[in-house]
Each structure stands twice: as structure tokens, then as C-alpha cells.
Amino acid sequence: MSGECYFCHGLVFDGETGHIVLDGHADHAVFLHQECAEGHDVVEESPGPSDEAAVLCPECGEVEVS
């Protein structure tokens, strides 16, 4: 799955390092580069050794853990 970054409009590919695909929270998918998402303060890293992060969907405001 691939799409356009919500913020910079560059290509985002599912499964690539630094690419985020939000598709489990609503009837739409949002594609983000991690760098863009962090720059717009929509990513909150989980404390501890986990790689999980809470990402706020910029389109609808839902939070999805990725």
C-alpha cells in the first residue's frame, strides 16, 4: 500500500522505515513520513523499550497506535 504524505505530499510506502500508514481507525487511510508527523506534533513515542507510538490522525483527530 502506498500513498501521498498528508503534509509534504511525497510518496509513503507501507512497511518502509520512517513511513507511517494510518488505516485501522476509520474509513480512510492517511499516509505520513515520520519526520513530517513529528514536525507537526502528531506523534507521541511510548516510553520504554517499545517501538510503538501513538499517532494523531491529522484528518479526523483519532489516535492510532503504530
C-alpha distances in whole Angstrom, upper triangle without the diagonal:
4,7,11,13,15,18,18,15,14,11,9,6,5,9,11,14,15,11,11,9,11,10,13,16,16,15,13,10,11,10,13,14,16,19,19,19,22,23,23,24,21,21,24,24,25,29,29,28,24,21,20,20,21,18,20,18,19,19,20,22,21,20,18,18,15
4,7,9,12,15,14,12,11,7,6,4,6,9,10,13,13,10,10,8,11,11,15,17,17,16,13,10,10,8,10,12,14,17,16,16,20,21,21,22,20,20,23,23,25,29,30,28,25,22,21,20,21,18,19,17,18,17,20,21,21,20,18,19,16
4,7,9,12,12,9,8,6,5,7,9,12,12,15,14,10,10,9,11,12,15,17,16,15,12,9,8,6,9,11,14,16,14,15,18,19,19,21,18,19,22,23,26,29,30,29,26,23,22,20,20,17,18,15,15,15,17,19,19,20,18,19,17
4,6,9,8,5,5,5,6,9,11,14,14,16,14,11,11,10,12,13,17,18,18,17,13,10,8,6,8,9,13,14,12,13,17,17,16,19,17,18,22,23,26,29,31,30,27,23,22,21,20,17,17,14,14,13,17,18,19,20,18,20,18
4,5,6,4,5,6,6,10,12,14,13,14,12,9,9,9,11,13,17,17,17,17,14,11,8,5,5,6,10,11,8,9,13,13,12,15,13,14,18,20,23,26,28,27,25,21,20,18,18,14,14,12,11,12,15,16,17,17,17,18,16
4,6,6,8,10,9,13,14,17,16,17,14,12,11,10,11,13,16,16,16,16,12,10,7,6,6,8,11,12,9,9,13,12,11,13,12,14,17,20,23,26,28,28,25,22,20,18,17,13,12,10,8,9,12,13,15,16,16,18,17
4,6,8,11,11,15,16,19,17,17,14,12,12,13,14,16,19,19,19,19,16,14,10,9,7,8,11,10,6,8,11,10,8,12,11,13,17,19,23,26,28,28,26,23,21,18,18,14,13,12,9,11,14,15,17,17,17,19,18
4,6,9,10,14,17,19,17,17,14,12,13,14,16,19,22,22,22,22,18,16,12,10,9,8,11,10,7,10,13,11,11,14,14,16,20,21,25,28,30,29,27,24,23,21,20,17,17,15,13,14,18,19,20,20,20,22,20
4,7,9,12,15,18,16,17,15,13,13,14,15,17,21,21,21,20,17,14,11,9,9,9,13,13,10,12,15,14,14,17,16,18,22,23,27,30,32,31,29,25,24,22,22,18,18,16,14,14,18,19,21,21,21,22,21
4,7,10,13,16,13,15,13,11,12,13,16,18,21,22,22,22,18,15,13,9,9,8,12,12,10,13,15,15,15,18,18,18,22,23,26,29,31,30,27,24,23,22,22,19,19,17,16,17,20,22,23,22,21,22,20
4,7,10,13,11,13,12,9,11,11,14,16,20,21,21,21,17,14,12,8,9,8,12,13,12,14,17,17,18,20,19,19,22,23,26,29,30,29,26,23,22,21,22,19,19,17,17,18,21,22,22,22,21,21,19
4,7,9,8,10,9,6,7,8,11,13,16,18,19,19,15,12,10,6,7,7,10,12,11,12,15,16,17,18,16,16,20,20,23,26,27,26,23,19,19,18,18,16,17,15,16,16,19,20,20,19,17,18,15
4,6,6,9,9,6,8,8,12,13,16,18,19,19,16,12,11,8,9,9,12,14,14,15,17,19,20,21,19,18,21,21,23,26,27,25,22,18,18,18,19,17,19,17,18,19,21,22,21,20,18,18,14
4,6,9,10,7,7,6,10,10,13,16,17,17,15,11,11,9,10,10,12,15,16,15,18,20,20,21,18,17,20,19,21,24,24,23,20,16,16,16,17,15,17,16,18,18,20,21,19,18,15,15,12
4,7,9,7,8,9,12,13,15,18,20,20,18,14,14,12,12,12,12,15,17,16,18,21,21,22,19,17,19,18,20,22,22,20,17,14,14,15,17,16,19,18,20,21,23,23,21,19,16,15,11
4,6,5,8,10,14,15,18,20,22,23,20,16,15,12,11,10,11,13,15,15,17,19,20,21,19,17,19,18,20,23,23,20,18,14,15,16,18,17,19,19,20,22,24,24,23,21,18,17,13
4,6,8,11,14,17,19,21,23,24,22,18,16,13,11,9,9,11,13,14,14,17,19,19,17,15,17,15,17,20,20,17,16,12,13,14,16,16,19,19,20,22,24,24,23,20,18,16,12
4,7,10,13,16,18,20,22,23,20,17,14,11,9,6,5,7,10,10,11,13,15,15,14,12,14,13,16,19,19,18,16,12,13,12,14,13,16,16,17,20,22,21,20,18,16,15,12
4,7,10,13,15,17,19,20,17,13,11,8,6,5,6,9,10,10,12,14,15,15,14,12,15,15,17,20,21,20,17,13,13,13,14,12,15,14,15,17,19,19,18,17,14,14,11
4,6,10,12,13,15,17,14,10,8,6,5,6,6,10,10,9,11,14,14,14,11,10,13,13,15,19,20,19,16,13,11,10,11,9,11,11,12,14,16,16,15,13,11,11,8
4,6,9,11,12,13,11,7,6,5,6,9,10,13,13,11,14,16,16,16,13,13,15,16,18,21,23,22,18,15,13,12,12,10,12,10,12,13,14,15,13,13,10,11,8
4,6,7,9,10,8,5,5,6,8,11,12,15,14,12,15,17,16,15,12,12,14,15,17,21,22,22,19,16,13,12,11,8,9,7,10,10,11,12,10,9,7,9,8
4,6,7,8,6,4,7,9,11,14,15,19,18,15,18,21,19,19,15,15,18,19,20,23,25,24,21,18,16,15,13,11,12,10,13,12,12,13,11,11,9,11,10
4,6,8,9,8,10,12,14,17,17,21,20,17,20,22,21,20,16,16,17,18,19,22,24,23,20,18,15,14,13,12,12,11,14,13,13,13,10,10,7,9,9
4,7,8,9,10,13,15,18,18,21,20,17,20,22,20,19,15,15,17,18,19,22,24,25,21,19,16,15,12,11,10,9,12,11,10,10,7,8,6,10,11
4,6,8,10,13,16,19,20,23,21,19,21,23,21,21,17,18,20,22,22,26,28,28,25,23,19,18,15,14,12,10,12,10,9,10,8,10,10,13,14
4,7,10,14,17,20,22,25,22,20,24,25,23,23,19,21,23,25,25,29,31,31,27,25,22,21,19,16,15,12,14,11,10,13,12,14,13,16,17
4,7,10,13,17,19,21,19,17,21,22,20,21,17,19,21,23,24,28,30,30,26,24,21,20,18,15,14,10,12,9,9,12,11,13,13,16,16
4,7,10,14,15,18,16,15,18,20,18,19,15,16,19,21,22,26,28,27,24,21,19,17,16,13,13,9,11,9,11,13,12,13,11,14,13
4,7,10,12,15,13,11,15,16,14,15,12,14,17,18,21,24,26,26,23,20,17,15,14,11,10,7,8,8,10,11,11,12,11,13,12
4,7,10,12,10,10,13,15,14,15,12,13,16,18,20,24,25,25,22,18,17,15,15,11,12,9,10,10,13,14,14,14,13,14,12
4,6,8,7,6,10,11,11,12,10,10,14,15,18,21,23,23,20,17,15,13,13,10,11,10,10,11,14,14,15,14,13,14,12
4,5,5,6,9,10,11,12,11,11,14,15,18,21,22,22,19,16,15,13,14,12,13,13,13,15,18,17,18,16,15,15,13
4,5,5,6,8,10,10,9,8,11,11,15,17,19,18,16,13,13,11,12,10,12,13,13,16,18,17,17,15,14,13,11
4,6,5,6,9,10,10,10,12,13,16,19,20,20,19,15,15,13,14,12,14,15,14,17,20,19,19,18,17,17,15
4,5,5,6,9,9,10,13,14,18,21,23,23,21,18,17,14,15,12,13,13,11,14,17,16,18,17,16,17,16
4,5,5,6,5,6,10,12,15,18,20,21,19,16,14,11,11,8,9,10,9,12,15,13,14,13,13,14,13
4,5,5,6,5,8,10,13,16,18,19,17,15,14,11,11,9,11,12,12,16,17,15,16,14,15,14,14
4,6,8,9,11,13,17,19,22,22,21,18,18,15,15,12,13,14,12,16,18,17,18,17,18,18,17
4,6,8,11,14,17,20,23,24,22,20,18,15,14,11,10,11,9,13,15,13,15,15,16,17,17
4,6,8,11,14,16,20,21,19,17,16,12,11,9,9,11,10,14,15,12,14,13,14,15,15
4,7,10,13,16,19,20,18,16,14,10,8,6,5,7,7,11,12,9,11,9,10,12,12
4,6,10,13,15,16,14,12,10,7,6,5,6,9,10,14,15,12,12,9,10,10,10
4,6,9,12,14,12,11,9,6,5,6,8,12,13,17,17,14,13,10,11,9,10
4,6,9,10,9,8,7,4,6,9,12,15,17,20,20,17,16,12,12,10,10
4,6,8,7,7,6,5,7,10,13,17,19,22,21,18,17,13,12,9,10
4,7,7,9,9,9,11,14,17,20,22,25,25,22,20,17,16,13,14
4,6,8,10,11,13,17,20,23,25,28,28,25,23,19,18,15,15
4,7,9,11,14,17,21,24,26,29,29,26,24,21,19,15,14
4,5,8,12,15,18,21,23,26,26,23,21,17,15,12,11
4,7,10,12,16,18,21,24,24,22,20,16,14,10,8
4,7,10,13,15,18,21,21,18,16,13,10,7,6
4,6,10,12,15,18,18,15,14,10,8,6,6
4,7,10,12,15,14,12,10,6,6,4,6
4,6,9,12,12,9,8,6,5,6,7
4,6,9,8,6,6,4,6,9,10
4,5,6,5,5,6,7,10,11
4,6,6,8,9,11,14,15
4,6,8,11,12,16,16
4,6,9,11,15,16
4,7,10,13,15
4,7,10,13
4,7,10
4,6
4
